[in-house]
Amino acid sequence: MLLSLVASGIALSQTAENDLVMQTLAQELAREQSALAKQTVSPYYMSYNVGDEQTVSMTSSYGALVKSDSSRRRMLLVDLRVGDYSLDNTHQIRASNDMFARGGARMIPFENSEQALKLALWRETNQAYNSATERLQQVRTNKTVKVAEEDSSGDFSKADAANHYYEVPVEMSSYFPNRAAWEARLRRYSALFAGQPNIFEARATLEASIVRKYFVSTEGGEIASNQLYVRVMVMATAKADDGMELPLYQSYFGFKPEDLPPDDTILNDVRQMIAMLTKMRQAPIVDPYAGPAILSGGASGVFFHEIFGHRVEGHRQKNEAEGQTFKKKIGQKILPDFMDVYFDPNQKKYRDNDLLGCYAYDDEGVKAQRVDIVQDGVLKTFLMTRSPIEGFEHSNGHARAQPGKLPVARQSNLVVVAKKTVPADSLRTLLIAECKKAGKPYGLWFKQVEGGFTLTGRTIPNAFNVLPILVYRIYADGRPDELVRGVDLIGTPLATFERIIAAGNDGETFNGICGAESGWVPVSASSPSLLVREIEVQKKQKSQERLPILSAPDAIKAN
């Protein structure tokens, strides 16, 4: 849970008045606004975003520490707009890569020095103003010489942004006090890989993160919030005789260090990883294939994040370089009628799993909201910031960014809901029936994936690639299931969605960090297992390097 103190009105001011950063931001914003209002071209909107990041990061390999360090930085972003809500300096300049020139981002001192902070604000606001006024002229010229735009909506929407929200600061020393104990734990996890001859890379990592975000705006918004998490990952890679590298991962996430599993659980998982990597080395390679498949809940979550979530981010519907897969699909059926999809940054758990993509307010000062994107299979809306698109004028609290980056529409906690389900173990029976119907000798079961990526632009194939690491072949003639390797799950979104035919009564969550235009942000994706009538796989990229000529040095295996 977030360590927070939330209040409003008089209680807020009594709590926040001793926060030097919050008070300095508010005072300096008022001073700068007053001075710039006297200019011939004056800003109609200004905001300051400060992101204060504290991180502890440690890595152990084969029982020894490789890295153990901590870092802290503060990033300042100035969003200054000249023009008006319908047309301002942030408007896309077509045939240019400079779409989001909205001010400056700079690293500033993390020590609470009022003078240093004021100097940074003064310098960056002045630069942002000069850039904004110059760019507004370029925007107006571009509109004059280019063809009419496909989307005629304005550049900024009015919102209830005079929000007051305050969480007390959290210091890493109190949040993550047992650093030495965790170093010892990571050593134990990675030591189990020592002496394994066919595992040529293995490590256990931990990241503890506190991101404190300050936001103040000329509309009266004053927000200070914290995003905290700890994540442990155990990673190992084996190499098959043909050179293919075979990674395997286990990831554990918690809002607090004490939320992470005990040692016994993680050590047992590591032993299972070692056994599985041995099996993966001997597994046959799957040739390119199109046929029925089961996606586990975790795989389905990544699947939806990649092929659906990025395509319903609002700014992609407005940028004319984007493929805009779903822009004209509002009110149309895009999924089976037994499926809903929503995003909810307020939801902290799914089936007792913590969800990484939670926050109270987005990076434009708008309160986080649940957004029901698909209901009964029908597309209803998009993830919105304060940048309008045709037919959707207002934000629903999904402007997100890594500190120092310009916010755009991003995913939060994605949840896929199946209102008609079958027992999860019966999906296998249904898969075999589909294989027989299609004349396929086998179907595939994607049990675990490591992530994926998607392409959404117009000038490149509008496709996705999900990266499986544990895949089984399920034979239609009743032969035992077979572990296989060497495939990537590929396709295009509209065709793939049409082929979902059943959902299990289970559910899994994939927590991760998603990278896009506005940097890296924490997200989650939760889904039941899904049966897909047809899915396509291609061969995975393979290293051409042989197995090591020299055998690994002898090492003492951990008990």
C-alpha positions in Angstrom: 0.0 0.0 0.0 1.0 3.6 -0.5 2.4 5.3 2.6 0.2 8.3 2.5 -1.6 11.0 4.3 -4.5 12.3 2.2 -6.5 15.4 3.1 -8.1 18.4 1.5 -9.1 22.0 2.2 -7.7 23.4 5.5 -6.3 20.0 6.5 -4.3 19.9 3.3 -2.7 23.3 3.7 -1.8 22.4 7.3 0.0 19.3 6.2 1.7 20.6 3.0 2.8 24.0 4.4 6.0 22.5 5.7 6.9 20.8 2.4 9.6 23.1 1.0 9.3 21.7 -2.6 5.6 22.1 -2.7 5.6 25.6 -1.3 8.4 26.8 -3.6 6.8 25.4 -6.7 3.5 27.1 -5.9 5.1 30.5 -5.0 7.4 30.5 -8.0 4.6 29.5 -10.4 2.5 32.4 -9.2 5.4 34.8 -9.6 6.3 33.6 -13.1 2.7 33.7 -14.2 2.3 37.3 -13.1 5.4 38.4 -14.9 4.6 36.5 -18.2 1.0 37.8 -18.2 2.5 41.3 -19.1 4.0 40.0 -22.3 2.4 40.5 -25.7 2.0 36.7 -26.0 1.3 35.3 -22.6 0.8 31.7 -21.5 -2.8 30.6 -21.0 -1.6 27.6 -19.0 1.5 26.6 -17.0 2.4 23.7 -14.8 5.5 22.4 -13.0 6.2 18.7 -12.6 9.0 17.6 -10.3 9.8 13.9 -10.0 12.0 12.9 -7.1 13.4 9.3 -7.7 15.1 7.2 -5.0 16.4 3.8 -6.0 18.3 0.9 -4.4 19.6 -1.6 -7.0 21.5 -4.8 -6.3 22.6 -7.8 -8.4 24.1 -11.1 -7.4 25.6 -13.7 -9.7 26.6 -17.3 -8.8 26.5 -16.4 -5.1 28.5 -13.1 -5.2 27.4 -9.5 -5.4 28.0 -7.8 -8.7 26.4 -4.5 -7.8 24.8 -2.9 -4.8 24.2 0.8 -5.1 21.7 3.6 -4.5 20.8 6.7 -6.4 18.7 9.7 -6.2 17.7 12.4 -8.7 15.1 15.1 -9.2 13.7 16.0 -12.6 11.9 19.2 -13.4 9.5 19.5 -16.3 7.8 22.8 -17.3 4.7 22.6 -19.4 4.0 26.1 -20.7 1.3 26.7 -23.4 0.7 29.8 -25.5 -2.2 30.3 -27.8 -5.5 28.9 -26.5 -7.2 25.6 -25.8 -8.1 25.1 -29.5 -4.6 25.8 -30.9 -1.4 26.1 -29.0 2.3 25.4 -29.3 1.9 21.7 -28.6 0.0 21.1 -31.8 1.6 18.5 -34.1 3.8 19.9 -36.8 3.1 17.5 -39.6 6.1 16.1 -41.6 8.2 16.8 -38.5 9.5 14.6 -35.7 9.0 17.5 -33.2 5.5 16.6 -31.9 5.8 17.2 -28.2 7.8 20.4 -27.8 6.2 21.6 -24.6 9.0 23.0 -22.5 12.1 21.8 -20.9 13.1 18.9 -18.6 16.2 19.3 -16.4 17.9 17.5 -13.5 17.8 19.7 -10.5 19.3 19.4 -7.0 17.5 16.9 -4.8 18.7 18.7 -1.6 15.9 20.9 -0.3 17.5 24.3 -1.2 14.9 26.9 -1.8 17.3 29.1 -3.7 18.5 26.3 -6.0 15.0 25.3 -6.8 13.9 28.8 -7.6 16.8 29.3 -9.9 16.0 26.1 -11.8 12.4 27.1 -12.1 13.3 30.6 -13.3 15.8 29.3 -15.9 13.5 26.5 -17.3 10.4 28.7 -17.4 12.2 31.3 -19.3 13.5 28.7 -21.8 10.1 27.1 -22.1 8.4 30.4 -22.8 10.9 31.3 -25.6 10.5 27.8 -27.1 6.7 28.0 -26.9 6.3 31.4 -28.5 8.6 30.4 -31.4 6.9 27.1 -31.9 3.4 28.6 -32.0 4.5 30.5 -35.1 5.7 27.3 -36.7 2.4 25.6 -35.8 0.4 28.3 -37.5 2.5 28.2 -40.6 2.3 24.4 -40.8 -1.5 24.5 -40.6 -1.5 27.1 -43.4 0.6 25.1 -45.9 -0.6 21.6 -45.2 -3.8 19.8 -46.1 -6.7 19.8 -43.7 -6.2 17.6 -40.7 -8.1 14.4 -40.2 -8.8 15.3 -36.5 -10.0 18.9 -35.9 -10.2 18.7 -32.1 -8.4 21.2 -29.9 -5.0 20.9 -28.3 -6.0 21.0 -24.6 -9.2 20.4 -22.7 -10.5 22.1 -19.6 -10.6 19.9 -16.6 -11.3 19.9 -12.9 -7.6 20.3 -12.3 -7.8 22.4 -9.2 -7.2 19.2 -7.2 -5.5 19.2 -3.8 -3.9 16.0 -2.7 -1.0 15.3 -0.4 1.0 12.3 0.7 3.8 12.6 3.2 7.3 12.1 1.8 9.0 8.7 2.2 12.7 8.2 2.6 14.5 5.1 1.3 16.3 4.6 4.7 13.0 4.0 6.4 11.2 2.2 3.5 14.0 -0.2 2.8 16.1 -0.5 6.0 17.5 -4.0 5.7 19.8 -3.6 2.8 22.5 -6.0 4.1 19.9 -8.7 4.7 18.7 -8.5 1.1 22.2 -8.6 -0.2 22.6 -11.9 1.6 19.3 -13.2 0.3 20.2 -12.4 -3.3 23.5 -14.3 -2.8 21.6 -17.4 -1.7 19.3 -17.3 -4.7 22.0 -16.9 -7.3 24.3 -19.4 -5.6 22.0 -22.3 -6.6 23.1 -21.8 -10.2 26.8 -22.4 -9.4 28.1 -25.7 -10.7 25.3 -26.0 -13.4 27.3 -26.7 -16.5 24.8 -25.6 -19.1 23.7 -22.4 -17.5 26.1 -19.7 -18.7 24.3 -16.7 -17.2 22.4 -16.4 -14.0 21.6 -13.6 -11.6 19.2 -12.4 -8.9 18.3 -8.7 -8.8 16.4 -6.4 -6.6 15.1 -2.9 -7.2 13.5 -0.8 -4.5 11.9 2.4 -6.0 10.3 5.5 -4.5 9.1 8.1 -7.0 7.6 11.2 -5.4 5.8 13.4 -7.8 4.9 17.1 -7.3 2.5 18.9 -9.6 1.3 22.5 -9.5 -0.6 24.4 -12.2 -2.0 27.8 -12.9 -5.5 26.2 -12.6 -4.9 25.7 -8.9 -3.7 22.1 -8.8 -1.4 21.2 -5.9 -0.5 17.5 -5.7 2.2 15.5 -4.1 2.1 11.7 -4.4 4.3 8.7 -3.9 4.7 5.5 -6.1 6.6 2.8 -4.2 7.5 -0.8 -5.1 10.1 -3.5 -4.6 10.8 -6.1 -7.2 13.0 -9.2 -7.1 13.8 -11.0 -10.3 15.7 -14.3 -10.8 17.0 -14.8 -14.3 19.0 -17.6 -15.9 19.9 -18.5 -19.5 20.9 -21.8 -20.9 22.3 -22.5 -24.3 21.1 -25.4 -26.5 23.6 -27.4 -28.6 22.4 -25.5 -31.8 23.3 -22.2 -30.2 19.8 -21.0 -29.2 19.8 -19.1 -26.0 17.0 -20.1 -23.6 16.1 -17.5 -20.9 13.9 -18.2 -17.9 12.6 -15.7 -15.3 10.8 -15.5 -12.0 9.6 -12.1 -10.8 8.2 -11.1 -7.5 6.6 -7.7 -6.7 5.3 -5.9 -3.6 4.4 -2.4 -2.5 6.6 -3.0 0.6 9.6 -5.2 1.1 7.7 -7.3 3.6 5.1 -8.2 0.8 7.7 -10.3 -1.0 7.7 -14.1 -0.6 9.9 -15.8 2.0 13.3 -17.3 1.2 11.9 -20.9 1.0 9.5 -20.0 -1.7 12.0 -18.2 -3.9 14.7 -20.9 -3.4 12.2 -23.6 -4.4 11.3 -21.6 -7.5 15.0 -21.3 -8.4 15.4 -25.1 -8.1 12.5 -25.6 -10.5 14.0 -23.1 -12.9 17.2 -25.1 -13.0 15.3 -28.3 -13.7 13.2 -26.6 -16.4 16.3 -25.1 -18.2 17.7 -28.6 -18.5 14.6 -29.8 -20.2 14.4 -26.7 -22.4 17.9 -27.5 -23.8 16.6 -30.9 -25.1 13.2 -29.6 -26.4 12.6 -29.7 -30.1 12.2 -26.5 -32.2 8.7 -25.6 -33.5 8.5 -24.7 -37.1 6.4 -21.7 -38.2 2.8 -22.6 -37.4 -0.7 -21.3 -37.5 -3.3 -23.1 -35.5 -5.3 -23.3 -32.2 -3.6 -22.2 -29.0 -4.1 -21.6 -25.3 -2.7 -18.5 -23.7 -2.2 -18.7 -19.9 -3.5 -15.8 -17.8 0.0 -14.3 -17.7 0.5 -14.7 -21.4 -2.9 -13.3 -22.1 -2.2 -10.3 -20.0 0.9 -9.5 -22.0 -1.0 -10.3 -25.2 -3.7 -7.7 -24.4 -1.2 -5.1 -23.2 0.7 -5.3 -26.5 -1.9 -5.8 -29.1 -4.8 -3.9 -27.5 -3.6 -1.5 -24.8 -1.2 0.5 -26.8 -3.7 0.9 -29.6 -6.4 2.5 -27.4 -4.0 5.2 -26.0 -5.7 8.4 -27.0 -2.8 10.4 -28.5 -2.3 7.6 -31.1 -5.8 8.4 -32.5 -4.7 11.9 -33.2 -1.2 11.5 -34.5 -1.4 11.1 -38.3 1.7 9.0 -38.3 -0.1 6.3 -36.3 -2.0 3.4 -37.7 -5.1 4.2 -35.6 -6.3 0.6 -35.6 -9.4 1.3 -33.4 -10.1 5.0 -34.1 -13.2 4.3 -36.2 -14.3 1.2 -34.2 -16.1 3.0 -31.4 -19.5 1.3 -31.0 -18.4 -1.7 -32.9 -17.8 -5.3 -31.7 -14.0 -6.0 -31.5 -14.1 -8.9 -29.0 -16.4 -11.8 -28.2 -19.6 -10.5 -26.5 -18.7 -12.4 -23.3 -15.6 -10.2 -22.8 -15.0 -6.8 -21.1 -11.8 -4.9 -20.7 -11.2 -2.0 -18.3 -8.2 0.0 -17.0 -8.3 1.1 -13.3 -5.4 2.9 -11.6 -7.3 2.8 -8.4 -7.4 -1.0 -8.2 -4.6 -2.3 -6.0 -5.3 -6.1 -6.2 -6.5 -8.7 -8.6 -7.1 -12.2 -7.1 -4.8 -11.3 -4.2 -2.0 -10.2 -6.5 -0.7 -6.6 -6.0 -1.1 -4.4 -9.2 1.9 -2.3 -10.1 0.0 0.3 -12.3 -1.8 2.2 -9.5 -1.7 5.9 -8.8 -4.0 8.5 -7.3 -3.6 11.4 -9.8 -2.1 11.4 -13.2 0.8 13.6 -14.4 -1.6 16.3 -15.6 -3.1 16.6 -12.2 -6.3 14.7 -13.1 -7.8 12.2 -10.7 -7.2 8.6 -11.6 -10.4 7.0 -13.0 -11.6 3.5 -14.0 -12.1 3.4 -17.8 -14.4 0.7 -19.2 -12.9 0.4 -22.6 -14.8 -2.7 -23.9 -18.2 -3.8 -22.7 -19.9 -6.9 -24.1 -17.2 -7.0 -26.7 -18.0 -3.5 -28.0 -15.3 -0.7 -28.0 -16.6 2.3 -25.9 -13.8 4.8 -25.4 -10.0 5.4 -25.3 -7.4 6.2 -22.6 -7.4 9.9 -22.5 -5.2 12.8 -21.3 -6.1 16.5 -21.6 -5.3 16.4 -25.3 -8.7 15.9 -26.9 -9.5 13.7 -29.9 -12.5 13.8 -32.1 -15.5 12.7 -30.1 -13.6 12.5 -26.8 -13.0 15.9 -25.3 -11.9 15.2 -21.7 -9.3 13.4 -19.7 -10.0 10.2 -17.8 -6.8 10.4 -15.8 -4.3 8.4 -17.9 -1.6 11.0 -18.7 1.5 9.3 -17.5 5.3 9.7 -17.8 8.6 8.9 -16.3 9.9 11.9 -14.3 11.3 14.4 -16.8 9.3 13.1 -19.8 6.3 14.7 -21.4 3.0 12.9 -20.4 1.0 11.1 -23.0 -1.9 8.6 -22.7 -0.5 5.4 -21.2 -1.9 2.2 -19.7 -2.4 1.6 -16.0 -3.9 -1.6 -14.6 -5.5 -3.5 -17.5 -8.1 -6.1 -16.5 -9.7 -8.6 -19.0 -13.0 -9.9 -17.7 -14.7 -13.0 -19.1 -18.4 -13.2 -18.2 -18.7 -16.7 -19.6 -16.0 -19.1 -18.6 -15.2 -22.8 -18.6 -13.0 -24.6 -16.0 -9.4 -23.7 -16.9 -8.3 -27.4 -17.2 -11.1 -28.0 -19.8 -9.5 -25.6 -22.2 -7.1 -28.3 -23.1 -10.0 -30.6 -24.2 -11.5 -27.7 -26.2 -8.1 -27.1 -27.9 -7.9 -30.7 -29.0 -11.4 -30.5 -30.5 -10.3 -27.4 -32.4 -7.2 -29.1 -33.7 -9.3 -32.0 -35.0 -11.8 -29.7 -36.6 -9.0 -27.8 -38.4 -7.1 -30.9 -39.3 -4.1 -29.8 -37.2 -1.9 -32.5 -35.5 -1.3 -30.3 -32.5 -2.1 -27.0 -30.8 0.2 -24.8 -28.6 0.0 -23.9 -25.0 1.8 -20.7 -24.1 2.5 -21.0 -20.4 4.9 -18.2 -19.7 6.1 -15.1 -21.6 8.9 -12.7 -20.9 7.3 -9.6 -22.5 6.7 -8.3 -26.0 6.6 -5.3 -28.3 4.2 -3.8 -30.8 4.4 -1.5 -33.9 1.6 1.0 -34.3 2.7 3.3 -37.1 1.4 3.6 -40.6 4.7 3.3 -42.4 5.6 -0.1 -40.9 3.5 -3.3 -40.6 1.0 -2.8 -37.8 1.9 -5.9 -35.9 2.8 -7.4 -32.5 5.4 -9.8 -31.2 5.0 -11.5 -27.9 8.0 -13.4 -26.6 7.2 -16.8 -25.1 9.7 -18.7 -23.0 7.6 -21.8 -21.9 5.6 -23.4 -24.7 4.1 -26.9 -24.9 2.8 -28.8 -27.9 -0.6 -30.5 -27.2 -1.2 -33.4 -29.6 -4.7 -34.1 -31.0 -4.0 -37.9 -31.0 -3.5 -38.1 -27.3 0.3 -38.2 -27.1 1.8 -36.6 -24.0 2.2 -32.9 -24.0 5.7 -31.9 -25.3 7.9 -29.0 -24.2 9.1 -27.1 -27.3 11.2 -24.0 -28.0 12.2 -21.4 -30.6 9.0 -19.6 -31.3 7.7 -16.0 -31.2 4.0 -15.3 -31.1 3.1 -12.8 -33.9 0.1 -11.3 -35.7 -2.1 -8.3 -36.3 -4.7 -7.2 -33.7 -8.0 -7.2 -35.6 -7.6 -10.7 -37.0 -6.4 -12.2 -33.7 -9.2 -10.8 -31.6 -11.8 -12.3 -33.9 -10.4 -15.8 -33.1 -10.8 -15.8 -29.3 -13.4 -18.5 -28.6 -13.3 -19.4 -24.8 -11.9 -18.2 -21.5 -11.0 -20.1 -18.3 -12.3 -19.4 -14.9 -8.7 -18.7 -13.6 -6.7 -15.5 -13.7 -3.1 -14.3 -13.5 -1.3 -10.9 -13.4 1.7 -9.7 -15.2 3.5 -6.8 -13.5 6.1 -4.9 -15.5 7.6 -1.6 -16.6 6.4 -0.4 -20.0 8.5 1.8 -22.2 7.1 4.2 -24.8 7.2 7.9 -25.8 6.9 9.2 -22.2 9.5 6.9 -20.8 9.2 3.9 -18.5 6.1 3.6 -16.3 4.9 0.7 -14.1 1.9 -1.2 -15.4 0.0 -4.5 -14.8 -2.1 -6.7 -17.0 -4.5 -9.3 -15.6 -6.5 -11.9 -17.6 -8.0 -15.4 -17.5 -6.6 -18.1 -19.8 -7.8 -17.8 -23.3 -8.4 -20.3 -26.1 -7.7 -18.9 -29.6 -8.9 -20.6 -32.7 -5.8 -19.7 -34.7 -2.6 -18.0 -33.7 0.7 -17.7 -35.7 4.2 -18.3 -34.6 7.5 -17.6 -36.3 11.0 -18.9 -35.5 12.8 -17.1 -32.8 16.1 -15.3 -33.5 19.0 -17.7 -32.8 22.6 -17.1 -31.9 25.2 -18.5 -34.2 27.8 -18.9 -31.5 28.7 -22.4 -30.4 28.6 -23.7 -26.9 31.7 -22.7 -24.9 34.7 -24.7 -25.8 36.0 -24.6 -22.3 33.9 -26.3 -19.6 32.7 -24.3 -16.7 35.1 -24.2 -13.7 34.2 -26.6 -10.9 32.0 -24.9 -8.2 30.4 -26.0 -5.0 26.7 -26.5 -5.5 24.5 -24.8 -2.9 22.4 -27.1 -0.8 
